[in-house]
């Protein structure tokens, strides 16, 4: 005999529990980092838009990475900050699923963008004579358009399946945003079909792009090793090191959440925090610290301000 269930229409996010005296310091720290994240990524976007030296495919893709980082933090962090102050935040079920959908789009876009960036580095190093003709601005725009289109369309499939589920268990979820696994836990419907869809898409959108990145860098390393001068080798590899660092952090957190995490109930919050908050914070830093072009563009931007000229 089938049980009668009362469907819930609201979801409570518990965020970080038992903070006690650390609530205000943690809120202040995260708010400061959120403001810095916005400033860093807006600065990257502005520098690439205004500097002639940064009008190359590599910086065009970096600019789009900053745009997606801004969107990720805007989608996740404000609600996360509310969970710290208020202990829990209540969202409508529709709002919760919408947040998950936007998060999935941005993560998919970044997976595809990082793959395109690795291909861009392979062309720049492996085929420098034809690089500008192959990776022209029109091709770059097409890559970005395709990445957004794939992200928006392919994520609709599990979203529709998720929206059709019935949610009737106690509605608090022990997370700081509406992630998939906590949502499935409070469903009283059969979630096996949604899980199969998600696993299929994770393989297609995470492991396949990661394999392409690895293959690209195998070829890049092989090309670098053939360069006779050690200083030239170091110079060429330095153009890839920032991208490698970002790829390692991004995919490391994704794998720990969606591959290792589901089998370990203690895991998801820390890698999710790294993925949704720390990665967007550190990406501009990683790309800027050793990048002479960005440093020069930043100096020129500063010196275009009247205060700089008067000093």
Backbone as CSV, one residue per row, in Angstrom:
resi,resn,N_x,N_y,N_z,CA_x,CA_y,CA_z,C_x,C_y,C_z
1,UNK,0.843,-1.205,0.000,0.000,0.000,0.000,0.878,1.255,0.000
2,UNK,0.614,2.179,-0.890,1.469,3.373,-1.027,1.167,4.379,0.071
3,UNK,2.218,4.902,0.663,2.078,5.876,1.748,1.731,7.241,1.198
4,UNK,0.931,7.978,1.983,0.628,9.362,1.619,1.741,10.266,2.124
5,UNK,2.255,11.146,1.272,3.326,12.047,1.648,2.874,13.483,1.432
6,UNK,3.343,14.357,2.265,3.086,15.783,2.094,4.321,16.423,1.465
7,UNK,4.176,16.931,0.253,5.319,17.521,-0.443,5.715,18.831,0.227
8,UNK,7.014,19.053,0.322,7.521,20.300,0.896,7.785,21.303,-0.224
9,UNK,7.646,22.555,0.071,7.859,23.618,-0.918,9.017,24.533,-0.532
10,UNK,9.627,24.294,0.638,10.755,25.111,1.112,11.897,24.220,1.566
11,UNK,13.117,24.732,1.402,14.323,24.022,1.816,15.084,24.907,2.790
12,UNK,15.538,24.320,3.884,16.350,25.058,4.860,17.810,24.643,4.736
13,UNK,18.674,25.614,4.489,20.115,25.368,4.436,20.707,25.615,5.814
14,UNK,21.355,24.603,6.376,21.913,24.731,7.727,23.291,25.376,7.735
15,UNK,23.979,25.355,6.610,25.293,26.002,6.523,26.311,25.383,7.441
16,UNK,26.995,26.227,8.207,28.040,25.773,9.130,27.489,25.821,10.556
17,UNK,27.336,24.658,11.160,26.754,24.580,12.501,27.824,24.699,13.587
18,UNK,27.367,25.037,14.797,28.220,25.070,15.998,29.439,25.983,15.854
19,UNK,29.232,27.150,15.269,30.334,28.112,15.128,30.600,28.867,16.430
20,UNK,29.541,29.098,17.216,29.641,29.772,18.514,30.356,31.121,18.363
21,UNK,31.492,31.286,19.056,32.209,32.574,19.050,32.923,32.867,17.735
22,UNK,32.981,31.881,16.838,33.692,32.077,15.568,32.775,32.629,14.479
23,UNK,31.494,32.815,14.797,30.523,33.231,13.797,30.874,34.584,13.181
24,UNK,31.090,35.587,13.997,31.391,36.936,13.504,32.750,36.990,12.803
25,UNK,33.840,36.421,13.390,35.123,36.430,12.676,35.062,35.709,11.324
26,UNK,34.343,34.573,11.280,34.252,33.821,10.026,33.436,34.586,8.985
27,UNK,32.349,35.201,9.433,31.537,36.016,8.525,32.360,37.175,7.970
28,UNK,33.119,37.844,8.839,33.952,38.981,8.424,35.012,38.545,7.427
29,UNK,35.657,37.401,7.701,36.692,36.880,6.802,36.108,36.544,5.436
30,UNK,34.983,35.818,5.421,34.378,35.419,4.153,33.836,36.622,3.383
31,UNK,33.293,37.609,4.101,32.789,38.812,3.433,33.936,39.579,2.786
32,UNK,35.046,39.707,3.504,36.219,40.390,2.963,36.749,39.661,1.727
33,UNK,36.826,38.324,1.808,37.304,37.546,0.663,36.337,37.639,-0.514
34,UNK,35.048,37.724,-0.220,34.052,37.866,-1.282,34.228,39.203,-2.011
35,UNK,34.434,40.268,-1.235,34.655,41.593,-1.830,35.938,41.589,-2.665
36,UNK,36.991,40.960,-2.133,38.257,40.872,-2.872,38.099,40.053,-4.146
37,UNK,37.322,38.975,-4.064,37.077,38.140,-5.243,36.412,38.955,-6.342
38,UNK,35.430,39.752,-5.970,34.739,40.608,-6.947,35.723,41.607,-7.552
39,UNK,36.509,42.255,-6.696,37.466,43.274,-7.165,38.521,42.661,-8.086
40,UNK,39.064,41.497,-7.701,40.097,40.838,-8.510,39.587,40.484,-9.897
41,UNK,38.417,39.859,-9.941,37.900,39.399,-11.226,37.420,40.549,-12.101
42,UNK,36.835,41.571,-11.490,36.449,42.765,-12.248,37.693,43.444,-12.821
43,UNK,38.775,43.457,-12.041,40.031,44.052,-12.508,40.569,43.297,-13.723
44,UNK,40.553,41.952,-13.669,41.009,41.151,-14.811,40.169,41.462,-16.045
45,UNK,38.861,41.517,-15.869,37.954,41.813,-16.986,38.254,43.193,-17.567
46,UNK,38.459,44.177,-16.687,38.740,45.547,-17.128,40.079,45.644,-17.845
47,UNK,41.101,44.980,-17.303,42.439,45.035,-17.908,42.444,44.432,-19.303
48,UNK,41.801,43.274,-19.459,41.759,42.626,-20.774,40.955,43.468,-21.763
49,UNK,39.919,44.141,-21.284,39.076,44.961,-22.164,39.768,46.227,-22.627
50,UNK,40.661,46.776,-21.799,41.236,48.096,-22.083,42.676,48.059,-22.580
51,UNK,43.409,46.975,-22.325,44.825,46.932,-22.689,45.033,46.282,-24.054
52,UNK,45.768,46.963,-24.922,46.063,46.411,-26.250,46.964,45.192,-26.165
53,UNK,47.856,45.164,-25.190,48.783,44.040,-25.037,48.079,42.748,-24.621
54,UNK,46.857,42.864,-24.140,46.125,41.684,-23.665,45.043,41.236,-24.648
55,UNK,45.112,41.747,-25.878,44.120,41.360,-26.887,44.567,40.096,-27.615
56,UNK,44.726,39.013,-26.862,45.112,37.718,-27.420,44.112,36.666,-26.948
57,UNK,44.056,35.506,-27.633,43.119,34.455,-27.209,43.296,34.030,-25.756
58,UNK,44.538,33.913,-25.285,44.778,33.468,-23.919,44.103,34.384,-22.906
59,UNK,44.225,35.688,-23.094,43.628,36.639,-22.154,42.125,36.787,-22.371
60,UNK,41.683,36.564,-23.595,40.241,36.554,-23.849,39.580,35.424,-23.057
61,UNK,40.199,34.245,-23.072,39.670,33.115,-22.304,39.790,33.371,-20.801
62,UNK,40.881,33.997,-20.392,41.055,34.350,-18.980,39.972,35.324,-18.527
63,UNK,39.636,36.263,-19.387,38.560,37.212,-19.080,37.231,36.481,-18.866
64,UNK,36.942,35.502,-19.707,35.712,34.727,-19.571,35.743,33.831,-18.344
65,UNK,36.927,33.366,-17.961,37.051,32.611,-16.712,36.704,33.499,-15.523
66,UNK,37.143,34.749,-15.555,36.820,35.691,-14.485,35.323,35.989,-14.436
67,UNK,34.693,36.086,-15.600,33.241,36.310,-15.647,32.507,35.143,-14.990
68,UNK,32.909,33.915,-15.322,32.253,32.746,-14.727,32.532,32.647,-13.234
69,UNK,33.747,33.034,-12.795,34.060,33.052,-11.361,33.168,34.038,-10.615
70,UNK,32.932,35.197,-11.225,32.024,36.180,-10.618,30.614,35.625,-10.484
71,UNK,30.158,34.933,-11.508,28.806,34.374,-11.495,28.665,33.264,-10.456
72,UNK,29.708,32.440,-10.318,29.689,31.367,-9.314,29.567,31.946,-7.914
73,UNK,30.398,32.926,-7.595,30.384,33.502,-6.248,29.085,34.266,-5.986
74,UNK,28.573,34.965,-7.007,27.311,35.693,-6.826,26.149,34.742,-6.578
75,UNK,26.229,33.561,-7.139,25.173,32.559,-6.978,25.226,31.872,-5.609
76,UNK,26.430,31.686,-5.070,26.606,30.866,-3.861,26.873,31.675,-2.596
77,UNK,27.810,32.620,-2.671,28.359,33.235,-1.456,27.355,34.074,-0.659
78,UNK,26.511,34.932,-1.268,25.576,35.715,-0.445,24.697,34.853,0.455
79,UNK,24.191,33.740,-0.071,23.365,32.847,0.749,24.215,32.153,1.803
80,UNK,25.445,31.787,1.435,26.350,31.165,2.398,26.618,32.096,3.581
81,UNK,26.818,33.386,3.300,27.051,34.366,4.361,25.829,34.482,5.275
82,UNK,24.643,34.375,4.680,23.417,34.407,5.495,23.329,33.210,6.429
83,UNK,23.782,32.034,5.973,23.731,30.845,6.833,24.660,30.980,8.037
84,UNK,25.746,31.746,7.874,26.674,31.942,8.991,26.041,32.828,10.062
85,UNK,25.394,33.895,9.643,24.790,34.842,10.587,23.493,34.306,11.184
86,UNK,22.646,33.722,10.336,21.303,33.315,10.769,21.183,31.843,11.153
87,UNK,22.293,31.117,11.118,22.330,29.673,11.414,21.679,28.829,10.327
88,UNK,20.581,29.293,9.759,19.981,28.600,8.624,19.225,29.600,7.761
89,UNK,19.097,29.257,6.480,18.399,30.113,5.517,17.348,29.271,4.808
90,UNK,16.159,29.814,4.671,15.066,29.100,4.002,14.896,29.609,2.577
91,UNK,14.895,28.673,1.646,14.674,28.985,0.234,13.460,28.209,-0.256
92,UNK,12.792,28.750,-1.250,11.729,27.969,-1.888,12.374,26.818,-2.646
93,UNK,11.610,25.755,-2.853,12.128,24.603,-3.592,12.525,25.010,-5.002
94,UNK,11.725,25.879,-5.621,12.037,26.375,-6.971,13.339,27.169,-6.954
95,UNK,13.501,28.028,-5.932,14.727,28.814,-5.805,15.943,27.938,-5.582
96,UNK,15.756,26.874,-4.812,16.845,25.952,-4.525,17.293,25.220,-5.794
97,UNK,16.337,24.713,-6.552,16.660,24.009,-7.794,17.267,24.970,-8.811
98,UNK,16.789,26.220,-8.817,17.361,27.230,-9.723,18.819,27.502,-9.383
99,UNK,19.128,27.616,-8.089,20.518,27.821,-7.677,21.397,26.658,-8.135
100,UNK,20.890,25.435,-7.971,21.634,24.256,-8.413,21.844,24.270,-9.921
101,UNK,20.820,24.657,-10.669,20.923,24.707,-12.130,21.982,25.719,-12.578
102,UNK,21.959,26.908,-11.991,22.951,27.934,-12.338,24.360,27.472,-11.979
103,UNK,24.488,26.862,-10.799,25.793,26.341,-10.374,26.302,25.302,-11.373
104,UNK,25.421,24.400,-11.813,25.812,23.355,-12.760,26.239,23.949,-14.099
105,UNK,25.529,24.999,-14.548,25.897,25.670,-15.806,27.298,26.262,-15.701
106,UNK,27.567,26.987,-14.610,28.862,27.653,-14.452,30.002,26.638,-14.340
107,UNK,29.758,25.533,-13.619,30.799,24.508,-13.475,31.057,23.826,-14.822
108,UNK,30.005,23.556,-15.581,30.163,22.946,-16.903,30.930,23.875,-17.829
109,UNK,30.568,25.150,-17.790,31.266,26.134,-18.621,32.755,26.159,-18.298
110,UNK,33.098,26.136,-17.004,34.510,26.182,-16.624,35.252,24.926,-17.054
111,UNK,34.597,23.759,-16.950,35.218,22.516,-17.436,35.582,22.637,-18.910
112,UNK,34.640,23.119,-19.703,34.865,23.251,-21.145,35.868,24.360,-21.454
113,UNK,35.777,25.474,-20.709,36.694,26.594,-20.943,38.135,26.203,-20.652
114,UNK,38.376,25.505,-19.554,39.739,25.068,-19.210,40.293,24.114,-20.266
115,UNK,39.398,23.325,-20.871,39.811,22.433,-21.963,40.223,23.241,-23.187
116,UNK,39.428,24.251,-23.524,39.753,25.127,-24.662,41.069,25.869,-24.404
117,UNK,41.277,26.294,-23.175,42.515,27.011,-22.832,43.738,26.117,-22.979
118,UNK,43.604,24.835,-22.656,44.725,23.907,-22.831,45.007,23.691,-24.325
119,UNK,43.946,23.612,-25.128,44.107,23.491,-26.582,44.766,24.747,-27.150
120,UNK,44.387,25.898,-26.629,44.987,27.164,-27.044,46.487,27.178,-26.766
121,UNK,46.888,26.696,-25.577,48.314,26.643,-25.227,49.061,25.653,-26.123
122,UNK,48.400,24.541,-26.450,49.027,23.550,-27.336,49.296,24.155,-28.716
123,UNK,48.295,24.877,-29.256,48.479,25.511,-30.565,49.566,26.581,-30.529
124,UNK,49.565,27.391,-29.463,50.529,28.494,-29.352,51.960,27.973,-29.287
125,UNK,52.166,26.835,-28.610,53.517,26.292,-28.433,53.889,25.340,-29.565
126,UNK,52.909,24.529,-29.990,53.200,23.505,-30.992,53.116,23.979,-32.430
127,UNK,52.341,25.031,-32.688,52.159,25.502,-34.057,52.112,27.031,-34.081
128,UNK,53.204,27.675,-33.653,53.194,29.137,-33.496,52.985,29.907,-34.803
129,UNK,53.426,29.358,-35.930,53.318,30.069,-37.201,51.869,30.188,-37.675
130,UNK,51.064,29.178,-37.386,49.673,29.189,-37.827,48.707,29.534,-36.690
131,UNK,49.257,29.795,-35.510,48.422,30.003,-34.317,47.418,31.139,-34.497
132,UNK,47.880,32.296,-34.960,46.999,33.472,-35.070,45.895,33.273,-36.097
133,UNK,46.161,32.478,-37.134,45.129,32.242,-38.150,44.123,31.183,-37.689
134,UNK,44.600,30.183,-36.916,43.686,29.142,-36.421,42.839,29.673,-35.278
135,UNK,43.489,30.280,-34.282,42.787,30.757,-33.079,42.526,32.256,-33.208
136,UNK,41.738,32.632,-34.213,41.387,34.043,-34.369,40.219,34.396,-33.449
137,UNK,39.849,35.680,-33.441,38.824,36.143,-32.494,37.469,35.474,-32.744
138,UNK,37.128,35.271,-34.010,35.839,34.642,-34.325,35.778,33.220,-33.772
139,UNK,36.873,32.483,-33.904,36.932,31.111,-33.373,36.817,31.124,-31.849
140,UNK,37.484,32.070,-31.208,37.429,32.178,-29.744,36.002,32.434,-29.264
141,UNK,35.310,33.346,-29.952,33.923,33.662,-29.591,33.036,32.436,-29.784
142,UNK,33.273,31.674,-30.848,32.498,30.448,-31.094,32.697,29.431,-29.970
143,UNK,33.946,29.290,-29.524,34.239,28.367,-28.425,33.462,28.768,-27.158
144,UNK,33.468,30.056,-26.854,32.769,30.546,-25.654,31.265,30.346,-25.795
145,UNK,30.727,30.663,-26.966,29.293,30.490,-27.212,28.899,29.021,-27.077
146,UNK,29.701,28.124,-27.630,29.419,26.690,-27.555,29.467,26.199,-26.111
147,UNK,30.441,26.692,-25.329,30.567,26.265,-23.932,29.343,26.667,-23.119
148,UNK,28.873,27.917,-23.310,27.663,28.366,-22.597,26.428,27.600,-23.071
149,UNK,26.323,27.371,-24.371,25.160,26.669,-24.918,25.090,25.233,-24.402
150,UNK,26.227,24.543,-24.408,26.269,23.160,-23.902,25.908,23.135,-22.425
151,UNK,26.460,24.078,-21.657,26.178,24.128,-20.221,24.703,24.346,-19.936
152,UNK,24.087,25.301,-20.649,22.673,25.627,-20.408,21.746,24.507,-20.850
153,UNK,22.063,23.858,-21.971,21.153,22.858,-22.533,21.294,21.494,-21.870
154,UNK,22.529,21.047,-21.675,22.713,19.685,-21.169,22.318,19.570,-19.696
155,UNK,22.394,20.677,-18.959,22.015,20.636,-17.550,20.500,20.659,-17.344
156,UNK,19.743,20.953,-18.416,18.287,20.921,-18.314,17.760,19.500,-18.119
157,UNK,18.490,18.514,-18.638,18.019,17.124,-18.602,17.871,16.620,-17.164
158,UNK,18.943,16.658,-16.336,18.753,16.219,-14.949,17.898,17.178,-14.133
159,UNK,17.895,18.479,-14.513,17.080,19.450,-13.782,15.594,19.105,-13.892
160,UNK,15.140,18.761,-15.108,13.738,18.395,-15.310,13.395,17.137,-14.509
161,UNK,14.310,16.157,-14.524,14.095,14.925,-13.750,14.049,15.222,-12.258
162,UNK,14.924,16.127,-11.803,14.955,16.505,-10.386,13.663,17.222,-9.983
163,UNK,13.173,18.116,-10.852,11.960,18.887,-10.546,10.731,17.994,-10.473
164,UNK,10.790,16.844,-11.118,9.648,15.926,-11.117,9.603,15.043,-9.868
165,UNK,10.686,15.052,-9.078,10.717,14.255,-7.851,9.819,14.884,-6.793
166,UNK,9.404,14.059,-5.846,8.617,14.547,-4.718,9.537,14.662,-3.509
167,UNK,9.516,15.810,-2.848,10.348,16.050,-1.669,9.434,16.102,-0.443
168,UNK,9.622,15.152,0.468,8.679,15.058,1.578,9.345,14.743,2.916
169,UNK,10.637,14.497,2.919,11.335,14.223,4.178,11.586,15.541,4.899
170,UNK,12.019,15.508,6.167,12.367,16.757,6.858,13.299,17.596,5.993
171,UNK,12.946,18.878,5.816,13.576,19.668,4.757,14.937,20.296,5.059
172,UNK,15.478,20.333,6.287,16.810,20.922,6.458,17.890,20.076,5.772
173,UNK,18.795,20.721,5.037,19.932,20.016,4.462,21.208,20.634,5.016
174,UNK,22.126,19.763,5.374,23.355,20.186,6.049,24.393,20.628,5.023
175,UNK,24.121,21.774,4.421,25.033,22.334,3.420,24.811,23.834,3.364
176,UNK,25.724,24.560,2.674,25.583,26.013,2.594,25.023,26.464,1.244
177,UNK,24.739,25.509,0.341,24.016,25.828,-0.884,23.287,24.576,-1.359
178,UNK,22.434,24.746,-2.345,21.589,23.635,-2.807,22.355,22.753,-3.781
179,UNK,23.128,21.843,-3.255,23.861,20.897,-4.078,22.974,19.686,-4.353
180,UNK,23.378,18.875,-5.322,22.530,17.774,-5.772,22.348,16.687,-4.715
181,UNK,23.441,16.195,-4.150,23.363,15.063,-3.213,22.454,15.341,-2.010
182,UNK,22.587,16.508,-1.330,21.675,16.790,-0.215,20.207,16.871,-0.633
183,UNK,19.957,17.378,-1.852,18.574,17.450,-2.340,17.991,16.059,-2.570
184,UNK,18.784,15.165,-3.138,18.305,13.802,-3.390,18.022,13.064,-2.089
185,UNK,18.766,13.404,-1.035,18.585,12.733,0.253,17.217,13.020,0.878
186,UNK,16.625,14.180,0.580,15.339,14.515,1.193,14.160,14.206,0.265
187,UNK,14.447,13.503,-0.837,13.369,13.104,-1.733,12.796,11.754,-1.304
188,UNK,11.489,11.619,-1.397,10.849,10.341,-1.084,10.511,9.579,-2.364
189,UNK,10.977,10.071,-3.511,10.790,9.376,-4.788,12.010,8.506,-5.069
190,UNK,11.898,7.693,-6.087,13.029,6.893,-6.545,13.991,7.805,-7.313
191,UNK,15.200,7.967,-6.789,16.164,8.911,-7.377,17.205,8.223,-8.266
192,UNK,17.050,6.932,-8.494,18.071,6.178,-9.232,18.248,6.696,-10.660
193,UNK,17.137,7.093,-11.317,17.229,7.583,-12.695,17.997,8.903,-12.754
194,UNK,17.747,9.785,-11.777,18.465,11.073,-11.719,19.957,10.817,-11.492
195,UNK,20.267,9.867,-10.604,21.672,9.553,-10.315,22.390,9.020,-11.547
196,UNK,21.700,8.175,-12.322,22.300,7.633,-13.553,22.568,8.762,-14.547
197,UNK,21.619,9.690,-14.672,21.798,10.841,-15.571,22.994,11.681,-15.147
198,UNK,23.091,11.944,-13.850,24.167,12.791,-13.333,25.523,12.118,-13.530
199,UNK,25.612,10.820,-13.233,26.869,10.092,-13.414,27.307,10.128,-14.872
200,UNK,26.350,9.941,-15.787,26.654,9.983,-17.226,27.193,11.344,-17.636
201,UNK,26.550,12.407,-17.119,26.981,13.765,-17.480,28.315,14.128,-16.825
202,UNK,28.548,13.628,-15.604,29.827,13.886,-14.936,30.964,13.260,-15.735
203,UNK,30.748,12.034,-16.210,31.771,11.368,-17.023,32.029,12.155,-18.309
204,UNK,30.932,12.581,-18.954,31.060,13.296,-20.226,31.659,14.686,-20.062
205,UNK,31.238,15.401,-19.008,31.613,16.810,-18.864,32.814,17.039,-17.955
206,UNK,33.234,16.006,-17.218,34.394,16.171,-16.332,35.577,15.330,-16.791
207,UNK,35.390,14.036,-16.914,36.514,13.157,-17.236,36.963,13.284,-18.691
208,UNK,36.007,13.439,-19.596,36.395,13.584,-21.003,37.199,14.866,-21.233
209,UNK,36.722,16.051,-20.754,37.559,17.253,-20.875,38.899,17.127,-20.158
210,UNK,38.905,16.466,-18.985,40.170,16.294,-18.253,41.153,15.458,-19.056
211,UNK,40.654,14.413,-19.721,41.524,13.591,-20.561,42.100,14.403,-21.714
212,UNK,41.271,15.274,-22.307,41.753,16.133,-23.396,42.836,17.092,-22.901
213,UNK,42.647,17.623,-21.684,43.661,18.515,-21.092,44.964,17.765,-20.876
214,UNK,44.867,16.556,-20.344,46.066,15.742,-20.092,46.798,15.436,-21.394
215,UNK,46.033,15.048,-22.418,46.644,14.763,-23.728,47.328,16.005,-24.280
216,UNK,46.672,17.159,-24.162,47.267,18.417,-24.643,48.595,18.685,-23.966
217,UNK,48.639,18.472,-22.649,49.873,18.763,-21.917,50.949,17.706,-22.120
218,UNK,50.559,16.491,-22.474,51.561,15.480,-22.853,52.292,15.952,-24.106
219,UNK,51.526,16.447,-25.070,52.127,16.979,-26.296,52.953,18.237,-26.004
220,UNK,52.448,19.106,-25.134,53.160,20.337,-24.790,54.495,20.024,-24.124
221,UNK,54.485,19.103,-23.164,55.719,18.709,-22.469,56.707,18.100,-23.454
222,UNK,56.197,17.291,-24.366,57.064,16.676,-25.375,57.728,17.739,-26.247
223,UNK,56.970,18.779,-26.612,57.529,19.884,-27.417,58.562,20.663,-26.612
224,UNK,58.259,20.939,-25.325,59.161,21.709,-24.479,60.492,20.984,-24.280
225,UNK,60.430,19.659,-24.114,61.649,18.877,-23.891,62.588,18.893,-25.098
226,UNK,62.024,19.174,-26.265,62.844,19.221,-27.485,63.537,20.565,-27.675
227,UNK,63.171,21.553,-26.850,63.798,22.881,-26.940,65.193,22.802,-26.325
228,UNK,66.192,23.285,-27.066,67.585,23.149,-26.620,67.939,24.018,-25.424
229,UNK,67.529,25.258,-25.413,67.889,26.208,-24.358,67.020,25.995,-23.116
230,UNK,67.676,25.869,-21.949,66.937,25.670,-20.696,66.137,26.920,-20.319
231,UNK,66.696,28.099,-20.610,65.975,29.344,-20.310,64.739,29.471,-21.186
232,UNK,64.841,29.038,-22.444,63.701,29.075,-23.354,62.633,28.066,-22.924
233,UNK,63.109,26.888,-22.467,62.166,25.889,-21.961,61.377,26.433,-20.782
234,UNK,62.093,27.089,-19.869,61.445,27.651,-18.681,60.454,28.746,-19.062
235,UNK,60.816,29.555,-20.039,59.951,30.644,-20.488,58.660,30.097,-21.097
236,UNK,58.792,29.051,-21.928,57.624,28.457,-22.573,56.729,27.785,-21.535
237,UNK,57.338,27.045,-20.606,56.542,26.334,-19.600,55.825,27.302,-18.661
238,UNK,56.424,28.475,-18.414,55.805,29.457,-17.508,54.464,29.945,-18.039
239,UNK,54.285,29.910,-19.375,53.009,30.333,-19.952,51.896,29.313,-19.673
240,UNK,52.293,28.090,-19.296,51.309,27.033,-19.025,51.123,26.753,-17.538
241,UNK,52.077,27.172,-16.711,52.067,26.797,-15.294,50.831,27.309,-14.558
242,UNK,50.398,28.539,-14.873,49.216,29.098,-14.210,47.966,28.291,-14.550
243,UNK,47.839,27.961,-15.835,46.683,27.166,-16.265,46.692,25.784,-15.612
244,UNK,47.870,25.169,-15.514,47.988,23.860,-14.872,47.573,23.922,-13.403
245,UNK,47.966,24.995,-12.714,47.612,25.160,-11.301,46.103,25.282,-11.136
246,UNK,45.457,26.082,-11.992,44.005,26.272,-11.926,43.277,24.967,-12.230
247,UNK,43.735,24.252,-13.256,43.129,22.961,-13.622,43.228,21.970,-12.471
248,UNK,44.407,21.906,-11.836,44.626,20.959,-10.739,43.681,21.232,-9.571
249,UNK,43.551,22.510,-9.191,42.684,22.867,-8.064,41.218,22.630,-8.417
250,UNK,40.817,23.068,-9.609,39.409,22.967,-10.019,38.966,21.508,-10.120
251,UNK,39.721,20.705,-10.864,39.330,19.304,-11.036,39.548,18.496,-9.765
252,UNK,40.545,18.866,-8.968,40.757,18.170,-7.693,39.560,18.297,-6.773
253,UNK,39.017,19.514,-6.679,37.841,19.726,-5.819,36.600,19.058,-6.408
254,UNK,36.423,19.128,-7.735,35.264,18.490,-8.365,35.258,16.983,-8.130
255,UNK,36.415,16.348,-8.316,36.508,14.897,-8.140,36.266,14.511,-6.686
256,UNK,36.802,15.307,-5.753,36.616,14.991,-4.331,35.155,15.129,-3.909
257,UNK,34.408,16.042,-4.560,32.990,16.237,-4.214,32.107,15.174,-4.854
258,UNK,32.262,14.982,-6.164,31.284,14.181,-6.902,31.735,12.753,-7.205
259,UNK,33.001,12.431,-6.924,33.462,11.054,-7.113,33.763,10.403,-5.767
260,UNK,34.585,11.075,-4.940,34.928,10.536,-3.614,33.824,10.847,-2.610
261,UNK,33.258,12.068,-2.700,32.291,12.541,-1.722,31.066,11.691,-1.512
262,UNK,30.381,11.218,-2.600,29.159,10.454,-2.403,29.321,9.211,-1.539
263,UNK,30.521,8.651,-1.483,30.746,7.478,-0.645,31.222,7.826,0.742
264,UNK,31.367,9.115,1.031,31.868,9.540,2.335,30.983,10.668,2.855
265,UNK,30.162,10.378,3.852,29.191,11.350,4.356,29.847,12.535,5.069
266,UNK,31.132,12.436,5.383,31.805,13.505,6.125,32.394,14.566,5.194
267,UNK,32.448,14.249,3.884,33.261,15.068,3.002,32.684,16.396,2.546
268,UNK,31.497,16.478,1.862,31.240,17.514,0.861,31.520,18.972,1.189
269,UNK,31.359,19.443,2.434,31.418,20.889,2.696,32.774,21.513,2.381
270,UNK,33.853,20.923,2.834,35.174,21.543,2.661,35.550,21.652,1.188
271,UNK,35.519,20.564,0.385,35.833,20.727,-1.046,34.837,21.611,-1.781
272,UNK,33.563,21.618,-1.337,32.580,22.512,-1.955,32.929,23.972,-1.687
273,UNK,33.408,24.248,-0.476,33.844,25.599,-0.126,35.033,26.015,-0.979
274,UNK,35.965,25.085,-1.175,37.126,25.360,-2.021,36.694,25.643,-3.459
275,UNK,35.762,24.829,-3.959,35.357,24.918,-5.352,34.534,26.163,-5.649
276,UNK,33.622,26.519,-4.741,32.695,27.620,-5.014,33.183,28.975,-4.522
277,UNK,34.165,28.970,-3.630,34.572,30.221,-2.991,36.072,30.495,-3.130
278,UNK,36.891,29.496,-2.799,38.332,29.714,-2.801,38.912,29.738,-4.221
279,UNK,38.407,28.879,-5.104,38.915,28.852,-6.483,38.695,30.188,-7.193
280,UNK,37.472,30.773,-7.151,37.297,32.095,-7.768,38.154,33.189,-7.128
281,UNK,38.488,33.003,-5.828,39.332,33.980,-5.143,40.786,33.876,-5.616
282,UNK,41.275,32.640,-5.793,42.688,32.441,-6.114,42.995,32.476,-7.606
283,UNK,42.013,32.241,-8.467,42.286,32.226,-9.910,42.962,33.502,-10.417
284,UNK,42.439,34.700,-10.106,43.118,35.921,-10.565,44.516,36.065,-9.977
285,UNK,44.692,35.615,-8.734,46.009,35.701,-8.094,47.003,34.800,-8.810
286,UNK,46.583,33.568,-9.105,47.460,32.602,-9.776,47.879,33.122,-11.147
287,UNK,46.924,33.690,-11.890,47.229,34.164,-13.240,47.998,35.486,-13.254
288,UNK,47.961,36.210,-12.141,48.568,37.548,-12.128,49.971,37.591,-11.535
289,UNK,50.262,36.702,-10.589,51.515,36.800,-9.835,52.755,36.760,-10.724
290,UNK,52.753,35.837,-11.704,53.944,35.663,-12.541,53.710,36.140,-13.978
291,UNK,52.670,36.920,-14.194,52.331,37.332,-15.543,52.744,38.780,-15.775
292,UNK,53.776,38.961,-16.573,54.324,40.300,-16.812,53.345,41.188,-17.573
293,UNK,52.605,40.598,-18.522,51.669,41.390,-19.326,50.574,42.004,-18.460
294,UNK,50.039,41.202,-17.536,48.978,41.706,-16.660,49.539,42.753,-15.703
295,UNK,50.748,42.521,-15.194,51.381,43.505,-14.299,51.592,44.830,-15.016
296,UNK,52.063,44.757,-16.270,52.285,45.979,-17.041,50.966,46.705,-17.331
297,UNK,49.941,45.934,-17.665,48.630,46.534,-17.937,48.071,47.196,-16.678
298,UNK,48.309,46.575,-15.523,47.845,47.138,-14.257,48.579,48.445,-13.933
299,UNK,49.896,48.476,-14.205,50.678,49.694,-13.967,50.192,50.835,-14.864
300,UNK,49.921,50.510,-16.117,49.424,51.529,-17.048,48.057,52.052,-16.618
301,UNK,47.222,51.136,-16.106,45.901,51.547,-15.631,46.032,52.478,-14.433
302,UNK,46.968,52.143,-13.525,47.189,52.987,-12.355,47.714,54.365,-12.765
303,UNK,48.620,54.356,-13.722,49.230,55.625,-14.140,48.331,56.457,-15.047
304,UNK,47.219,55.891,-15.456,46.237,56.684,-16.203,45.371,57.505,-15.256
305,UNK,45.459,57.164,-13.943,44.741,57.931,-12.926,45.536,59.187,-12.611
306,UNK,44.921,60.351,-12.558,45.658,61.612,-12.313,46.522,61.590,-11.050
307,UNK,46.096,60.868,-10.016,46.843,60.844,-8.760,48.214,60.259,-8.966
308,UNK,48.297,59.240,-9.888,49.577,58.604,-10.140,50.551,59.576,-10.794
309,UNK,50.038,60.372,-11.732,50.912,61.312,-12.442,51.387,62.455,-11.559
310,UNK,50.635,62.728,-10.504,51.024,63.838,-9.648,52.030,63.441,-8.580
311,UNK,52.213,62.066,-8.413,53.140,61.603,-7.378,54.558,61.679,-7.894
